Amino acid sequence: MASIRIRERITGGVTYTVTWRDGGPRTGKQESERFATEDEAKDFKSLVEGYGEKWPPGWVRGRGFVEPEAEATAVNPDHLFENFAPAYVDLLTGIEGSTKRKYHRLVREGMTPWFQGKTITDGPDSIGDADVKRWINALQAGDAAPHDAPGRKRKGYSGKTIRDHHGLLSAILHSATKGQTPLRQYNPCSDTKLPRKDDGDSEERTYLEHWEAGLILRHLAPDAVDLAQVLLGTGLRWGEVTALQVRDLDHVNGRPILRVSRTWKEDETGRRYTGPPKSVRSRRTLVLTPYLASILARAAQGKKKTGLLFTAREGGAWYPGTFRRLRWAPAIEAARAEGMLKEPRLHDTRHTHAAWLIARNVPLPAISARLGHESIQTTVDEYGHLLAILDEDLVAAVAFSMDAALTPVIPEGVRAALGLDAVGADC
């Protein structure tokens, strides 16, 4: 905390010096301001403490508050959040266009309606700890923002979505603390307590039984059956399977294989193009069953090496929304009419593939490599819970142990050591 030191001048009189450590910690920079009277020193000490052991905004050392009204109106437009944040996203490097477009949407819809008119610099209109906390609570509760359009309704965000928003805001404000002349002294996001990733409702994965998958396939339109079978039989992501080309099919040691080397992406404008998969490990080679190989060979007939294996009726690449609306949804509706209770998404074919492999006791490292996960930890996090559900040996071991615990038989050696006879042991 700030303190006041009283010193006598050699020439006579007394000075009152307010001293403090910048920000409060002992390692903070030593700051001080001198006053002629004790009352002035006490007033300034209260200001320093009120601003978190920092210089009061607008105070000039040795001069006091200098034209605060003029300074308040002289805000650099580039330092307003609604201008600074989009500029920060524009300058990001090493990310895909679709990610940059997503960040712009997070800023536009999930941040600016709360922080419009606020500055990223230190000062009375700066974004502070309380502003960040109120924002987090509003996102979680689905409350309207101060600058929302009239009548706009919001829904509460999941824990993961809130963490995504907070991570981007923290990066934006952290950038303002860097450089030779930082715009602010600290990042107000640094001490925010966030909801857990799994807080709130989330869309659960659906794992299909074999008969359910067969029922869906039976109700799919003819031009969608082969694509759905490859999704179920390989665990490929939608963007990967619809970007497959004839040249991706090959044989190694007489066995048919499939190389995954590209996926569909989007640039900042939403234009689609093919590029490298999600990660380095997503570039992978899959061994195919003879049946899957025959499906892909049939899809490759009459096409050039760079031709897409799976195309829409018009000949171009399938769009996920179009396939979902015109092919997948009608098949799910028909399957449910025949007794299937689940409502699987397209991406659940990938989860189903992993579950089928686990059910056949395929080792997790092999499953991780086949799915193209960045690390085996991702596979454990995604599907580790299925090991306990599907492992019959584990269930049998637990059942045996519980049966033994519920019907105890004391061994003869233990009975003798405890001095128990047959009657005592039965009691």
C-alpha positions as a Markdown table, in Angstrom:
| # | Residue | x | y | z |
|---|---|---|---|---|
| 1 | Met | 0.0 | 0.0 | 0.0 |
| 2 | Ala | 1.0 | 3.6 | -0.5 |
| 3 | Ser | 2.6 | 5.4 | 2.4 |
| 4 | Ile | 3.5 | 9.0 | 3.4 |
| 5 | Arg | 7.1 | 9.9 | 4.4 |
| 6 | Ile | 7.6 | 13.2 | 6.2 |
| 7 | Arg | 11.0 | 14.9 | 5.7 |
| 8 | Glu | 12.4 | 18.2 | 7.0 |
| 9 | Arg | 14.0 | 20.5 | 4.5 |
| 10 | Ile | 17.5 | 21.8 | 5.1 |
| 11 | Thr | 16.2 | 25.3 | 4.3 |
| 12 | Gly | 13.3 | 24.9 | 6.7 |
| 13 | Gly | 9.8 | 23.5 | 6.4 |
| 14 | Val | 8.5 | 20.0 | 5.8 |
| 15 | Thr | 7.6 | 17.9 | 2.7 |
| 16 | Tyr | 5.2 | 15.0 | 2.5 |
| 17 | Thr | 6.1 | 12.3 | -0.1 |
| 18 | Val | 3.7 | 9.6 | -1.1 |
| 19 | Thr | 5.5 | 6.4 | -2.1 |
| 20 | Trp | 4.2 | 3.2 | -3.6 |
| 21 | Arg | 5.1 | 0.2 | -5.7 |
| 22 | Asp | 3.6 | 0.2 | -9.2 |
| 23 | Gly | 0.6 | -2.2 | -9.2 |
| 24 | Gly | 1.2 | -3.2 | -5.5 |
| 25 | Pro | 3.8 | -6.1 | -5.6 |
| 26 | Arg | 7.2 | -5.6 | -3.9 |
| 27 | Thr | 8.8 | -6.1 | -7.3 |
| 28 | Gly | 6.9 | -3.2 | -8.8 |
| 29 | Lys | 8.6 | 0.0 | -9.8 |
| 30 | Gln | 9.1 | 2.5 | -6.9 |
| 31 | Glu | 6.9 | 5.6 | -7.6 |
| 32 | Ser | 6.6 | 8.8 | -5.6 |
| 33 | Glu | 5.0 | 12.3 | -5.6 |
| 34 | Arg | 5.9 | 15.2 | -3.3 |
| 35 | Phe | 3.4 | 17.6 | -1.6 |
| 36 | Ala | 3.7 | 20.7 | 0.6 |
| 37 | Thr | 0.9 | 19.8 | 3.0 |
| 38 | Glu | -0.2 | 16.6 | 4.7 |
| 39 | Asp | -3.8 | 17.0 | 3.6 |
| 40 | Glu | -2.7 | 17.1 | -0.1 |
| 41 | Ala | -0.6 | 14.0 | 0.5 |
| 42 | Lys | -3.4 | 12.1 | 2.1 |
| 43 | Asp | -5.8 | 12.9 | -0.7 |
| 44 | Phe | -3.3 | 11.8 | -3.4 |
| 45 | Lys | -2.5 | 8.6 | -1.4 |
| 46 | Ser | -6.2 | 7.7 | -1.5 |
| 47 | Leu | -6.3 | 8.3 | -5.3 |
| 48 | Val | -3.3 | 6.0 | -5.8 |
| 49 | Glu | -4.8 | 3.2 | -3.7 |
| 50 | Gly | -8.2 | 3.6 | -5.5 |
| 51 | Tyr | -6.5 | 3.0 | -8.8 |
| 52 | Gly | -4.8 | -0.1 | -7.7 |
| 53 | Glu | -1.4 | 1.4 | -6.6 |
| 54 | Lys | -1.0 | 3.2 | -9.9 |
| 55 | Trp | -0.8 | 6.9 | -11.0 |
| 56 | Pro | -4.3 | 8.4 | -11.2 |
| 57 | Pro | -5.3 | 8.8 | -14.9 |
| 58 | Gly | -4.7 | 12.3 | -16.0 |
| 59 | Trp | -2.2 | 13.2 | -13.3 |
| 60 | Val | 1.1 | 14.6 | -14.4 |
| 61 | Arg | 4.0 | 14.2 | -12.0 |
| 62 | Gly | 4.8 | 17.4 | -10.2 |
| 63 | Arg | 1.9 | 19.2 | -11.9 |
| 64 | Gly | -1.3 | 17.4 | -10.8 |
| 65 | Phe | -4.3 | 17.0 | -13.0 |
| 66 | Val | -3.7 | 18.8 | -16.2 |
| 67 | Glu | -6.8 | 19.8 | -18.2 |
| 68 | Pro | -8.6 | 16.5 | -17.6 |
| 69 | Glu | -11.6 | 17.6 | -19.8 |
| 70 | Ala | -9.3 | 18.2 | -22.8 |
| 71 | Glu | -7.5 | 14.9 | -22.3 |
| 72 | Ala | -10.8 | 13.0 | -22.0 |
| 73 | Thr | -12.0 | 14.3 | -25.4 |
| 74 | Ala | -8.6 | 13.6 | -27.1 |
| 75 | Val | -9.0 | 9.8 | -27.4 |
| 76 | Asn | -7.1 | 8.3 | -30.3 |
| 77 | Pro | -9.7 | 6.5 | -32.5 |
| 78 | Asp | -7.3 | 3.7 | -33.1 |
| 79 | His | -7.3 | 2.9 | -29.3 |
| 80 | Leu | -11.1 | 2.4 | -29.2 |
| 81 | Phe | -11.9 | -1.3 | -28.8 |
| 82 | Glu | -14.2 | -1.4 | -31.8 |
| 83 | Asn | -11.3 | -0.3 | -34.0 |
| 84 | Phe | -8.3 | -1.8 | -32.2 |
| 85 | Ala | -9.7 | -5.4 | -32.0 |
| 86 | Pro | -10.4 | -5.9 | -35.8 |
| 87 | Ala | -7.0 | -4.4 | -36.6 |
| 88 | Tyr | -5.4 | -6.9 | -34.3 |
| 89 | Val | -7.1 | -9.8 | -36.0 |
| 90 | Asp | -6.2 | -8.5 | -39.4 |
| 91 | Leu | -2.5 | -8.6 | -38.5 |
| 92 | Leu | -2.5 | -12.1 | -37.1 |
| 93 | Thr | -0.2 | -14.5 | -39.0 |
| 94 | Gly | 0.0 | -18.3 | -39.2 |
| 95 | Ile | -3.7 | -18.9 | -39.1 |
| 96 | Glu | -6.1 | -19.9 | -41.9 |
| 97 | Gly | -8.6 | -17.5 | -43.5 |
| 98 | Ser | -11.6 | -19.3 | -42.0 |
| 99 | Thr | -10.1 | -18.9 | -38.5 |
| 100 | Lys | -9.5 | -15.2 | -39.1 |
| 101 | Arg | -13.1 | -14.9 | -40.3 |
| 102 | Lys | -14.3 | -16.6 | -37.1 |
| 103 | Tyr | -12.2 | -14.2 | -34.9 |
| 104 | His | -13.8 | -11.2 | -36.6 |
| 105 | Arg | -17.2 | -12.7 | -35.9 |
| 106 | Leu | -16.3 | -13.2 | -32.2 |
| 107 | Val | -15.2 | -9.6 | -31.9 |
| 108 | Arg | -18.2 | -8.2 | -33.9 |
| 109 | Glu | -20.9 | -10.2 | -32.1 |
| 110 | Gly | -19.5 | -11.3 | -28.8 |
| 111 | Met | -17.3 | -8.4 | -27.7 |
| 112 | Thr | -17.9 | -5.0 | -29.4 |
| 113 | Pro | -21.6 | -4.8 | -28.2 |
| 114 | Trp | -20.1 | -4.8 | -24.6 |
| 115 | Phe | -16.9 | -2.8 | -25.1 |
| 116 | Gln | -17.9 | -0.2 | -27.7 |
| 117 | Gly | -16.7 | 3.2 | -26.6 |
| 118 | Lys | -14.1 | 1.6 | -24.3 |
| 119 | Thr | -10.4 | 2.1 | -24.8 |
| 120 | Ile | -7.7 | -0.4 | -24.7 |
| 121 | Thr | -5.4 | 2.2 | -23.1 |
| 122 | Asp | -5.2 | 3.0 | -19.4 |
| 123 | Gly | -7.6 | 5.8 | -18.3 |
| 124 | Pro | -11.1 | 6.4 | -17.1 |
| 125 | Asp | -12.7 | 4.7 | -20.1 |
| 126 | Ser | -10.4 | 1.7 | -20.2 |
| 127 | Ile | -11.6 | -1.9 | -20.2 |
| 128 | Gly | -11.0 | -3.1 | -16.6 |
| 129 | Asp | -11.4 | -6.2 | -14.4 |
| 130 | Ala | -15.0 | -5.4 | -13.6 |
| 131 | Asp | -15.9 | -4.9 | -17.3 |
| 132 | Val | -14.4 | -8.4 | -18.2 |
| 133 | Lys | -16.2 | -10.1 | -15.3 |
| 134 | Arg | -19.6 | -8.5 | -16.2 |
| 135 | Trp | -19.0 | -9.6 | -19.8 |
| 136 | Ile | -18.3 | -13.2 | -18.8 |
| 137 | Asn | -21.4 | -13.3 | -16.6 |
| 138 | Ala | -23.6 | -11.9 | -19.4 |
| 139 | Leu | -22.3 | -14.4 | -22.0 |
| 140 | Gln | -23.0 | -17.2 | -19.6 |
| 141 | Ala | -26.5 | -16.0 | -18.7 |
| 142 | Gly | -27.5 | -14.9 | -22.3 |
| 143 | Asp | -28.1 | -11.3 | -21.2 |
| 144 | Ala | -28.3 | -8.5 | -23.7 |
| 145 | Ala | -25.3 | -6.3 | -24.3 |
| 146 | Pro | -25.4 | -2.5 | -23.7 |
| 147 | His | -25.0 | -1.8 | -27.4 |
| 148 | Asp | -27.2 | -4.6 | -28.8 |
| 149 | Ala | -29.8 | -3.7 | -31.4 |
| 150 | Pro | -33.2 | -3.2 | -29.8 |
| 151 | Gly | -35.1 | -6.4 | -29.4 |
| 152 | Arg | -32.1 | -8.7 | -29.9 |
| 153 | Lys | -32.3 | -11.9 | -27.9 |
| 154 | Arg | -29.3 | -13.8 | -26.8 |
| 155 | Lys | -28.8 | -17.4 | -25.5 |
| 156 | Gly | -26.2 | -18.3 | -22.9 |
| 157 | Tyr | -22.9 | -19.6 | -24.2 |
| 158 | Ser | -21.4 | -22.9 | -23.3 |
| 159 | Gly | -18.3 | -23.0 | -21.1 |
| 160 | Lys | -16.1 | -23.9 | -24.1 |
| 161 | Thr | -17.5 | -21.0 | -26.2 |
| 162 | Ile | -16.9 | -18.5 | -23.4 |
| 163 | Arg | -13.3 | -19.7 | -23.1 |
| 164 | Asp | -12.9 | -19.2 | -26.8 |
| 165 | His | -14.1 | -15.6 | -26.5 |
| 166 | His | -12.1 | -14.9 | -23.4 |
| 167 | Gly | -8.9 | -16.3 | -25.0 |
| 168 | Leu | -9.2 | -14.0 | -27.9 |
| 169 | Leu | -10.0 | -10.9 | -25.8 |
| 170 | Ser | -7.1 | -11.7 | -23.5 |
| 171 | Ala | -4.8 | -11.9 | -26.6 |
| 172 | Ile | -6.1 | -8.6 | -27.8 |
| 173 | Leu | -5.6 | -6.7 | -24.5 |
| 174 | His | -2.2 | -8.5 | -23.9 |
| 175 | Ser | -0.9 | -7.0 | -27.2 |
| 176 | Ala | -1.6 | -3.5 | -25.8 |
| 177 | Thr | 0.8 | -4.2 | -22.9 |
| 178 | Lys | 3.7 | -5.0 | -25.1 |
| 179 | Gly | 6.3 | -2.9 | -27.0 |
| 180 | Gln | 8.6 | -0.1 | -25.9 |
| 181 | Thr | 5.7 | 2.2 | -25.2 |
| 182 | Pro | 2.8 | -0.1 | -24.0 |
| 183 | Leu | -0.7 | 1.3 | -24.2 |
| 184 | Arg | -1.7 | -0.2 | -20.9 |
| 185 | Gln | 0.1 | -1.6 | -17.8 |
| 186 | Tyr | -1.8 | -4.9 | -17.3 |
| 187 | Asn | -4.2 | -7.3 | -18.9 |
| 188 | Pro | -7.6 | -7.3 | -17.1 |
| 189 | Cys | -8.2 | -10.9 | -18.4 |
| 190 | Ser | -5.3 | -12.4 | -16.6 |
| 191 | Asp | -7.2 | -13.2 | -13.3 |
| 192 | Thr | -10.6 | -14.1 | -14.6 |
| 193 | Lys | -12.2 | -17.3 | -13.3 |
| 194 | Leu | -13.8 | -19.1 | -16.2 |
| 195 | Pro | -16.5 | -21.7 | -16.4 |
| 196 | Arg | -15.4 | -25.3 | -17.1 |
| 197 | Lys | -15.3 | -26.4 | -20.8 |
| 198 | Asp | -18.1 | -28.9 | -20.1 |
| 199 | Asp | -20.4 | -26.4 | -18.2 |
| 200 | Gly | -23.8 | -26.1 | -19.8 |
| 201 | Asp | -25.6 | -28.2 | -22.3 |
| 202 | Ser | -23.5 | -29.6 | -25.2 |
| 203 | Glu | -24.3 | -31.7 | -28.2 |
| 204 | Glu | -23.5 | -35.2 | -27.2 |
| 205 | Arg | -21.8 | -37.7 | -29.6 |
| 206 | Thr | -24.0 | -40.4 | -31.0 |
| 207 | Tyr | -22.5 | -43.9 | -31.5 |
| 208 | Leu | -24.5 | -46.1 | -33.9 |
| 209 | Glu | -25.0 | -49.8 | -33.5 |
| 210 | His | -24.4 | -51.9 | -36.6 |
| 211 | Trp | -28.1 | -52.4 | -37.3 |
| 212 | Glu | -28.7 | -48.6 | -37.0 |
| 213 | Ala | -26.0 | -47.8 | -39.5 |
| 214 | Gly | -27.4 | -50.4 | -41.8 |
| 215 | Leu | -30.9 | -48.9 | -41.5 |
| 216 | Ile | -29.6 | -45.4 | -42.4 |
| 217 | Leu | -27.7 | -46.8 | -45.4 |
| 218 | Arg | -30.8 | -48.5 | -46.6 |
| 219 | His | -32.8 | -45.2 | -46.7 |
| 220 | Leu | -30.1 | -43.1 | -48.3 |
| 221 | Ala | -30.4 | -42.0 | -51.9 |
| 222 | Pro | -28.3 | -44.1 | -54.3 |
| 223 | Asp | -25.8 | -41.2 | -54.9 |
| 224 | Ala | -25.1 | -40.9 | -51.2 |
| 225 | Val | -24.7 | -44.5 | -50.1 |
| 226 | Asp | -21.1 | -45.0 | -51.1 |
| 227 | Leu | -20.0 | -41.7 | -49.5 |
| 228 | Ala | -21.7 | -42.6 | -46.2 |
| 229 | Gln | -20.1 | -46.1 | -46.2 |
| 230 | Val | -16.7 | -44.6 | -46.6 |
| 231 | Leu | -17.4 | -42.2 | -43.8 |
| 232 | Leu | -18.4 | -45.1 | -41.5 |
| 233 | Gly | -15.6 | -47.4 | -42.7 |
| 234 | Thr | -12.7 | -44.9 | -42.4 |
| 235 | Gly | -13.6 | -42.3 | -39.8 |
| 236 | Leu | -12.6 | -39.5 | -42.1 |
| 237 | Arg | -13.8 | -36.0 | -41.5 |
| 238 | Trp | -16.3 | -34.6 | -43.9 |
| 239 | Gly | -13.9 | -32.1 | -45.4 |
| 240 | Glu | -11.3 | -34.9 | -45.9 |
| 241 | Val | -13.6 | -37.5 | -47.6 |
| 242 | Thr | -15.2 | -34.9 | -50.0 |
| 243 | Ala | -11.7 | -33.7 | -51.0 |
| 244 | Leu | -10.5 | -37.2 | -51.9 |
| 245 | Gln | -9.1 | -37.5 | -55.5 |
| 246 | Val | -8.4 | -40.5 | -57.7 |
| 247 | Arg | -4.7 | -40.1 | -57.1 |
| 248 | Asp | -5.2 | -40.8 | -53.4 |
| 249 | Leu | -5.9 | -44.5 | -54.1 |
| 250 | Asp | -2.9 | -46.8 | -54.2 |
| 251 | His | -1.6 | -50.3 | -53.2 |
| 252 | Val | 1.3 | -51.1 | -50.9 |
| 253 | Asn | 2.5 | -54.7 | -50.6 |
| 254 | Gly | -0.6 | -55.8 | -52.4 |
| 255 | Arg | -3.0 | -54.1 | -50.0 |
| 256 | Pro | -5.3 | -51.2 | -51.0 |
| 257 | Ile | -4.6 | -48.0 | -49.2 |
| 258 | Leu | -6.0 | -44.4 | -49.1 |
| 259 | Arg | -3.8 | -41.3 | -48.6 |
| 260 | Val | -5.3 | -38.4 | -46.8 |
| 261 | Ser | -3.4 | -35.3 | -47.9 |
| 262 | Arg | -6.0 | -32.5 | -48.3 |
| 263 | Thr | -9.2 | -31.1 | -47.0 |
| 264 | Trp | -11.7 | -28.4 | -47.8 |
| 265 | Lys | -11.0 | -25.0 | -46.2 |
| 266 | Glu | -12.4 | -21.5 | -46.5 |
| 267 | Asp | -10.7 | -18.1 | -46.9 |
| 268 | Glu | -11.7 | -14.9 | -45.2 |
| 269 | Thr | -14.5 | -14.3 | -47.7 |
| 270 | Gly | -15.9 | -17.8 | -47.3 |
| 271 | Arg | -14.6 | -19.1 | -50.7 |
| 272 | Arg | -13.8 | -22.8 | -50.5 |
| 273 | Tyr | -10.5 | -24.3 | -51.6 |
| 274 | Thr | -8.5 | -27.4 | -50.8 |
| 275 | Gly | -5.4 | -27.3 | -48.6 |
| 276 | Pro | -3.4 | -29.4 | -46.1 |
| 277 | Pro | -5.5 | -31.2 | -43.4 |
| 278 | Lys | -6.1 | -30.1 | -39.9 |
| 279 | Ser | -2.6 | -31.0 | -38.5 |
| 280 | Val | 0.6 | -32.8 | -39.5 |
| 281 | Arg | -0.7 | -36.1 | -38.1 |
| 282 | Ser | -3.9 | -35.6 | -40.2 |
| 283 | Arg | -1.7 | -36.4 | -43.2 |
| 284 | Arg | -2.0 | -40.1 | -43.0 |
| 285 | Thr | -2.4 | -43.4 | -44.9 |
| 286 | Leu | -5.3 | -45.7 | -44.2 |
| 287 | Val | -5.4 | -49.4 | -45.0 |
| 288 | Leu | -8.7 | -50.3 | -46.7 |
| 289 | Thr | -10.9 | -53.4 | -46.5 |
| 290 | Pro | -11.5 | -55.1 | -49.9 |
| 291 | Tyr | -15.1 | -53.9 | -49.8 |
| 292 | Leu | -14.1 | -50.2 | -49.2 |
| 293 | Ala | -11.5 | -50.5 | -51.8 |
| 294 | Ser | -14.1 | -51.7 | -54.3 |
| 295 | Ile | -16.4 | -48.7 | -53.5 |
| 296 | Leu | -13.5 | -46.2 | -54.0 |
| 297 | Ala | -12.4 | -47.9 | -57.2 |
| 298 | Arg | -15.9 | -47.7 | -58.6 |
| 299 | Ala | -16.1 | -44.0 | -57.7 |
| 300 | Ala | -12.7 | -43.4 | -59.5 |
| 301 | Gln | -13.8 | -45.0 | -62.8 |
| 302 | Gly | -13.6 | -42.6 | -65.8 |
| 303 | Lys | -12.1 | -39.8 | -63.8 |
| 304 | Lys | -8.7 | -38.0 | -64.1 |
| 305 | Lys | -6.1 | -38.4 | -61.3 |
| 306 | Thr | -7.1 | -35.0 | -59.8 |
| 307 | Gly | -10.8 | -35.7 | -60.1 |
| 308 | Leu | -13.0 | -35.8 | -57.0 |
| 309 | Leu | -14.1 | -39.3 | -55.9 |
| 310 | Phe | -17.4 | -38.1 | -54.5 |
| 311 | Thr | -19.4 | -35.3 | -56.2 |
| 312 | Ala | -22.9 | -33.9 | -56.1 |
| 313 | Arg | -25.4 | -34.6 | -58.8 |
| 314 | Glu | -24.2 | -31.5 | -60.8 |
| 315 | Gly | -20.6 | -32.8 | -60.7 |
| 316 | Gly | -19.1 | -30.3 | -58.2 |
| 317 | Ala | -18.1 | -31.0 | -54.6 |
| 318 | Trp | -20.7 | -31.7 | -52.0 |
| 319 | Tyr | -21.5 | -28.9 | -49.6 |
| 320 | Pro | -22.1 | -30.3 | -46.1 |
| 321 | Gly | -25.3 | -28.3 | -45.6 |
| 322 | Thr | -26.7 | -29.5 | -48.9 |
| 323 | Phe | -25.8 | -33.1 | -48.3 |
| 324 | Arg | -27.3 | -32.9 | -44.8 |
| 325 | Arg | -30.5 | -31.3 | -45.9 |
| 326 | Leu | -31.2 | -33.3 | -49.1 |
| 327 | Arg | -29.6 | -36.8 | -48.3 |
| 328 | Trp | -28.8 | -37.3 | -44.6 |
| 329 | Ala | -31.9 | -35.8 | -42.9 |
| 330 | Pro | -34.5 | -37.7 | -45.0 |
| 331 | Ala | -32.6 | -41.0 | -44.3 |
| 332 | Ile | -32.5 | -40.3 | -40.6 |
| 333 | Glu | -36.2 | -39.5 | -40.5 |
| 334 | Ala | -37.1 | -42.7 | -42.4 |
| 335 | Ala | -34.8 | -44.8 | -40.1 |
| 336 | Arg | -36.5 | -43.3 | -37.0 |
| 337 | Ala | -39.9 | -44.2 | -38.5 |
| 338 | Glu | -38.7 | -47.8 | -38.4 |
| 339 | Gly | -37.7 | -47.8 | -34.8 |
| 340 | Met | -34.3 | -46.0 | -34.5 |
| 341 | Leu | -34.4 | -43.6 | -31.6 |
| 342 | Lys | -31.1 | -41.7 | -32.2 |
| 343 | Glu | -30.6 | -38.6 | -34.3 |
| 344 | Pro | -27.0 | -38.8 | -35.5 |
| 345 | Arg | -25.2 | -36.0 | -37.2 |
| 346 | Leu | -22.9 | -36.5 | -40.1 |
| 347 | His | -19.8 | -36.2 | -37.9 |
| 348 | Asp | -21.2 | -39.0 | -35.7 |
| 349 | Thr | -20.0 | -41.4 | -38.4 |
| 350 | Arg | -16.5 | -40.6 | -37.3 |
| 351 | His | -17.4 | -41.2 | -33.6 |
| 352 | Thr | -19.1 | -44.4 | -34.6 |
| 353 | His | -16.0 | -45.7 | -36.5 |
| 354 | Ala | -13.9 | -45.1 | -33.4 |
| 355 | Ala | -16.4 | -46.9 | -31.2 |
| 356 | Trp | -16.5 | -49.9 | -33.5 |
| 357 | Leu | -12.7 | -50.1 | -33.4 |
| 358 | Ile | -12.6 | -49.9 | -29.6 |
| 359 | Ala | -15.3 | -52.6 | -29.3 |
| 360 | Arg | -12.9 | -54.9 | -31.3 |
| 361 | Asn | -10.1 | -54.1 | -28.8 |
| 362 | Val | -8.0 | -52.2 | -31.4 |
| 363 | Pro | -5.2 | -50.4 | -29.4 |
| 364 | Leu | -5.7 | -46.7 | -28.9 |
| 365 | Pro | -2.4 | -45.7 | -30.6 |
| 366 | Ala | -3.7 | -47.4 | -33.8 |
| 367 | Ile | -7.0 | -45.7 | -33.5 |
| 368 | Ser | -5.3 | -42.3 | -32.9 |
| 369 | Ala | -3.2 | -42.7 | -36.0 |
| 370 | Arg | -6.2 | -43.8 | -38.2 |
| 371 | Leu | -8.3 | -40.8 | -37.0 |
| 372 | Gly | -5.4 | -38.4 | -37.5 |
| 373 | His | -5.4 | -37.0 | -34.0 |
| 374 | Glu | -2.7 | -34.6 | -33.0 |
| 375 | Ser | -1.8 | -36.8 | -30.0 |
| 376 | Ile | -3.0 | -40.0 | -28.3 |
| 377 | Gln | -4.2 | -37.8 | -25.5 |
| 378 | Thr | -6.8 | -36.4 | -27.8 |
| 379 | Thr | -8.0 | -39.9 | -28.5 |
| 380 | Val | -8.1 | -40.7 | -24.8 |
| 381 | Asp | -10.1 | -37.5 | -24.1 |
| 382 | Glu | -12.5 | -38.2 | -26.9 |
| 383 | Tyr | -13.1 | -41.9 | -26.5 |
| 384 | Gly | -11.5 | -43.1 | -23.4 |
| 385 | His | -14.8 | -43.4 | -21.6 |
| 386 | Leu | -15.8 | -46.1 | -24.2 |
| 387 | Leu | -13.1 | -48.4 | -23.0 |
| 388 | Ala | -14.9 | -49.0 | -19.7 |
| 389 | Ile | -18.3 | -49.3 | -21.4 |
| 390 | Leu | -17.2 | -51.8 | -24.1 |
| 391 | Asp | -14.6 | -53.9 | -22.3 |
| 392 | Glu | -16.3 | -57.1 | -21.3 |
| 393 | Asp | -13.2 | -58.4 | -19.4 |
| 394 | Leu | -13.3 | -55.3 | -17.2 |
| 395 | Val | -17.0 | -55.7 | -16.5 |
| 396 | Ala | -16.5 | -59.5 | -15.7 |
| 397 | Ala | -13.6 | -58.7 | -13.3 |
| 398 | Val | -15.7 | -56.1 | -11.4 |
| 399 | Ala | -18.7 | -58.5 | -11.2 |
| 400 | Phe | -16.5 | -61.3 | -9.8 |
| 401 | Ser | -15.0 | -59.0 | -7.2 |
| 402 | Met | -18.3 | -57.7 | -6.1 |
| 403 | Asp | -19.8 | -61.1 | -5.8 |
| 404 | Ala | -16.9 | -62.2 | -3.7 |
| 405 | Ala | -17.3 | -59.2 | -1.4 |
| 406 | Leu | -21.0 | -59.8 | -0.9 |
| 407 | Thr | -20.6 | -63.5 | -0.1 |
| 408 | Pro | -17.5 | -63.6 | 2.1 |
| 409 | Val | -15.8 | -66.8 | 2.9 |
| 410 | Ile | -13.0 | -66.5 | 5.6 |
| 411 | Pro | -10.0 | -68.6 | 4.6 |
| 412 | Glu | -9.0 | -71.4 | 7.1 |
| 413 | Gly | -5.6 | -69.9 | 7.9 |
| 414 | Val | -7.2 | -66.5 | 8.8 |
| 415 | Arg | -10.0 | -68.2 | 10.8 |
| 416 | Ala | -7.4 | -70.1 | 12.8 |
| 417 | Ala | -5.2 | -67.1 | 13.4 |
| 418 | Leu | -8.3 | -65.1 | 14.7 |
| 419 | Gly | -9.4 | -68.0 | 16.9 |
| 420 | Leu | -12.7 | -68.5 | 15.1 |
| 421 | Asp | -14.5 | -71.8 | 15.0 |
| 422 | Ala | -16.9 | -72.8 | 12.3 |
| 423 | Val | -19.9 | -71.5 | 14.2 |
| 424 | Gly | -18.2 | -68.2 | 14.9 |
| 425 | Ala | -17.3 | -67.8 | 11.3 |
| 426 | Asp | -20.8 | -68.3 | 10.1 |
| 427 | Cys | -22.2 | -65.7 | 12.5 |
